[in-house]
Amino acid sequence: MHILENVPLSSYSAMRLGGNARYLSEINDRFEIAPIINWAAQNIVPVIMVGDGTNIVWRDEGFPGLVLINKIKRFETFNVDDDNMYLTVGGGENWDSVVERAVSMGYSGLEELSLIPGTAGATPVQNVGAYGREVKDIMTTLEAYDIMQGKLVTMPASDCAFGYRTSRFKTIDRGHFLITSVTFHLVRSNPKPPFYDSLRLYFADKSITTFTPQVVRDAVIAIRSAKLPDPKVVANNGSFFFNPFISSEKLSQLLEEFPTLSYSVTSDDRIKVSAAWLVEQAGFKGAHDAETGMATWAKQPLILVNEKAQKTADLLKFKQKIVDAVKDKFGITLQQEPELLP
Ligand SMILES: Cc1cc2nc3c(=O)[nH]c(=O)nc-3n(C[C@H](O)[C@H](O)[C@H](O)COP(=O)(O)OP(=O)(O)OC[C@H]3O[C@@H](n4cnc5c(N)ncnc54)[C@H](O)[C@@H]3O)c2cc1C
């Protein structure tokens, strides 16, 4: 058990902001968790587990407890036959490396989730999704350390309360489970149309008509790389706001005033408005805010970029400017996607 003290949390968030952790420790094996949780209980300090920090913002006050960094590695296949493969990956595995390996083995299921930054263990937390695929579609079970029971438990996907960018781990059971591994069911068959709109357009543009997991992965990487900044190079948390859902009455009202409103209807008949469109129309595309040192990414206004900000307070001030402008113009309140911790 190796516990560091007073560690700057800016190194553990892709936005590179925040105060210090009172204590911090890397977890390399699931069996290291029980002793360190006992240590935290004895010393009466709160505990939180994170991965690569790509979806969190630390407060300037820092965290007065123990931050556990999940570094648990594992890549194990089982029950493999001509058509199926079950894959268990450690919570600390780099997510895109997992996708790359599964795709290179010829299995389908993860390819739409290519190039999403972060760790495998974090993917169930917000039911990570992209290009029409969500973790809930392919996850079978996960293993987690249950802090209340003090032991490792196995949980089926059906018990995770998955929803759009959410799960029980973000809501009722926040901080209750430390995810040590995740198991996926993948298939040996080629992905089939219809594809998500941007993929469909990409394939049409490139005259691609044969689809394999690798073809879809390559397309997703090309589309994402063209519009999203690499968090290793540019300090950002990806999309900073969720796409809001509105009622049909609100849609009619907005369409009268804004006929080009960008929205879609989900498979469960909910109306989802493009948060990027709202932010852009509110005047924040490629904005550089001298007061806070924050900016929006020119190619994707939903991404807030830390250019020169020194404090999380600067980020939150810039965020509020956007939220207020969107609210004034459209009467919609945007909700923040990256979690503000603690
Ligand atoms: C450029 C960019 C693009 C992105 N694109 C997408 C996208 O297309 N779709 C999408 O859904 N997300 C996207 N994200 C968000 C982010 O990549 C995902 O949410 C990712 O899963 C976060 O992984 P992480 O390891 O960095 O988690 P962290 O940011 O470290 O943690 C996120 C949350 O999960 C909890 N957590 C992390 N690991 C564990 C664990 N092992 N056990 C229990 N709790 C844990 C943390 O406490 C925290 O609440 C993007 C982010 C960036 C920067």
The ligand as an SDF file (V2000), in Angstrom:
LIG
                    3D

 53 58  0  0  0  0  0  0  0  0999 V2000
  -12.1500   14.4910  -26.2230 C   0  0  0  0  0  0  0  0  0  0  0  0
  -13.1640   13.6860  -25.4390 C   0  0  0  0  0  0  0  0  0  0  0  0
  -14.1500   12.9880  -26.1060 C   0  0  0  0  0  0  0  0  0  0  0  0
  -15.0990   12.2370  -25.4060 C   0  0  0  0  0  0  0  0  0  0  0  0
  -16.0520   11.5660  -26.1060 N   0  0  0  0  0  0  0  0  0  0  0  0
  -16.9980   10.8460  -25.4620 C   0  0  0  0  0  0  0  0  0  0  0  0
  -18.0130   10.1440  -26.1790 C   0  0  0  0  0  0  0  0  0  0  0  0
  -18.0460   10.1410  -27.4000 O   0  0  0  0  0  0  0  0  0  0  0  0
  -18.9430    9.4650  -25.4680 N   0  0  0  0  0  0  0  0  0  0  0  0
  -18.9330    9.4250  -24.1100 C   0  0  0  0  0  0  0  0  0  0  0  0
  -19.8200    8.7760  -23.5260 O   0  0  0  0  0  0  0  0  0  0  0  0
  -17.9730   10.0570  -23.3960 N   0  0  0  0  0  0  0  0  0  0  0  0
  -17.0140   10.7750  -24.0370 C   0  0  0  0  0  0  0  0  0  0  0  0
  -16.0550   11.4320  -23.3180 N   0  0  0  0  0  0  0  0  0  0  0  0
  -16.0610   11.3770  -21.8540 C   0  0  0  0  0  0  0  0  0  0  0  0
  -15.0740   10.3370  -21.2590 C   0  0  0  0  0  0  0  0  0  0  0  0
  -14.1140    9.9650  -22.1930 O   0  0  0  0  0  0  0  0  0  0  0  0
  -15.7880    9.0820  -20.7700 C   0  0  0  0  0  0  0  0  0  0  0  0
  -16.7690    9.4120  -19.8260 O   0  0  0  0  0  0  0  0  0  0  0  0
  -14.8110    8.0710  -20.1400 C   0  0  0  0  0  0  0  0  0  0  0  0
  -15.4740    6.8720  -19.8870 O   0  0  0  0  0  0  0  0  0  0  0  0
  -14.1900    8.5900  -18.8430 C   0  0  0  0  0  0  0  0  0  0  0  0
  -13.1470    7.6950  -18.4880 O   0  0  0  0  0  0  0  0  0  0  0  0
  -12.0850    8.0910  -17.3910 P   0  0  0  0  0  0  0  0  0  0  0  0
  -11.2650    6.8910  -17.0880 O   0  0  0  0  0  0  0  0  0  0  0  0
  -11.3330    9.2900  -17.7910 O   0  0  0  0  0  0  0  0  0  0  0  0
  -13.0350    8.4200  -16.1470 O   0  0  0  0  0  0  0  0  0  0  0  0
  -12.8690    9.5900  -15.0810 P   0  0  0  0  0  0  0  0  0  0  0  0
  -13.0700   10.8940  -15.7460 O   0  0  0  0  0  0  0  0  0  0  0  0
  -11.6110    9.3920  -14.3150 O   0  0  0  0  0  0  0  0  0  0  0  0
  -14.1020    9.3030  -14.1210 O   0  0  0  0  0  0  0  0  0  0  0  0
  -15.4300    9.5440  -14.5750 C   0  0  0  0  0  0  0  0  0  0  0  0
  -16.4120    9.0990  -13.4810 C   0  0  0  0  0  0  0  0  0  0  0  0
  -16.3530    7.6780  -13.3510 O   0  0  0  0  0  0  0  0  0  0  0  0
  -15.9630    7.3190  -12.0150 C   0  0  0  0  0  0  0  0  0  0  0  0
  -15.0530    6.1800  -12.1670 N   0  0  0  0  0  0  0  0  0  0  0  0
  -14.0000    6.0960  -13.0120 C   0  0  0  0  0  0  0  0  0  0  0  0
  -13.4360    4.8710  -12.9400 N   0  0  0  0  0  0  0  0  0  0  0  0
  -14.1610    4.1810  -12.0100 C   0  0  0  0  0  0  0  0  0  0  0  0
  -14.0830    2.8640  -11.4870 C   0  0  0  0  0  0  0  0  0  0  0  0
  -13.1600    1.9910  -11.9170 N   0  0  0  0  0  0  0  0  0  0  0  0
  -14.9730    2.4960  -10.5320 N   0  0  0  0  0  0  0  0  0  0  0  0
  -15.9330    3.3610  -10.1090 C   0  0  0  0  0  0  0  0  0  0  0  0
  -16.0670    4.6130  -10.5760 N   0  0  0  0  0  0  0  0  0  0  0  0
  -15.1820    5.0170  -11.5130 C   0  0  0  0  0  0  0  0  0  0  0  0
  -15.2960    8.5430  -11.4260 C   0  0  0  0  0  0  0  0  0  0  0  0
  -15.3950    8.5950  -10.0220 O   0  0  0  0  0  0  0  0  0  0  0  0
  -16.1140    9.6420  -12.0800 C   0  0  0  0  0  0  0  0  0  0  0  0
  -17.3470    9.7750  -11.3990 O   0  0  0  0  0  0  0  0  0  0  0  0
  -15.0690   12.1940  -23.9910 C   0  0  0  0  0  0  0  0  0  0  0  0
  -14.0550   12.8880  -23.3140 C   0  0  0  0  0  0  0  0  0  0  0  0
  -13.1180   13.6380  -24.0150 C   0  0  0  0  0  0  0  0  0  0  0  0
  -12.0320   14.3590  -23.2670 C   0  0  0  0  0  0  0  0  0  0  0  0
  1  2  1  0
  2  3  1  0
  2 52  2  0
  3  4  2  0
  4  5  1  0
  4 50  1  0
  5  6  2  0
  6  7  1  0
  6 13  1  0
  7  8  2  0
  7  9  1  0
  9 10  1  0
 10 11  2  0
 10 12  1  0
 12 13  2  0
 13 14  1  0
 14 15  1  0
 14 50  1  0
 15 16  1  0
 16 17  1  0
 16 18  1  0
 18 19  1  0
 18 20  1  0
 20 21  1  0
 20 22  1  0
 22 23  1  0
 23 24  1  0
 24 25  2  0
 24 26  1  0
 24 27  1  0
 27 28  1  0
 28 29  2  0
 28 30  1  0
 28 31  1  0
 31 32  1  0
 32 33  1  0
 33 34  1  0
 33 48  1  0
 34 35  1  0
 35 36  1  0
 35 46  1  0
 36 37  1  0
 36 45  1  0
 37 38  2  0
 38 39  1  0
 39 40  1  0
 39 45  2  0
 40 41  1  0
 40 42  2  0
 42 43  1  0
 43 44  2  0
 44 45  1  0
 46 47  1  0
 46 48  1  0
 48 49  1  0
 50 51  2  0
 51 52  1  0
 52 53  1  0
M  END
$$$$
